[in-house]
Amino acid sequence: MWVLEKDVGGGVEQVFAFALLNADYQMAELRERQEFCYECALRMRDRFLAKEVWEALGLPVRQCVEAMKNDPTQIEYRRALFSRVVPNVKRLGLLDLGDGWLRDRFAELDVLKFEHLDDTGSEYGRMDLDHAPWSVIQYKHY
């Protein structure tokens, strides 16, 4: 790991990230990380399609899954999910690493439209947790 120092509101904040360019990492290990990200994305996407539930209930799985894919609540869930995942995977350098394998997989999932949104690290300065009321933040995890 390496530490990225970022100027935030007059102070310096340390953000930990994978050192993807570290010479110790082999390309095969980095591909494993890309594959892991892709598998997680698939599982998060499919989790709420509830295919197993429809099977257990004896309902027509294909129609139920299609209904879930087109449900406005589910569409919003996927938008919220991937608007956080894709920019952070890009920030880590995994999206375009090597031959662009993960970019191709995310294109198949139709989630690349989120790659240019803010990653989580860009939000730290806006949080201003030092001045939040105690009822809002009970524990400081930093």
Beta strands, then each sheet from edge to edge (+ up, - down):
strand 1: 2-8
strand 2: 11-17
sheet 1: 1+ 2-
end
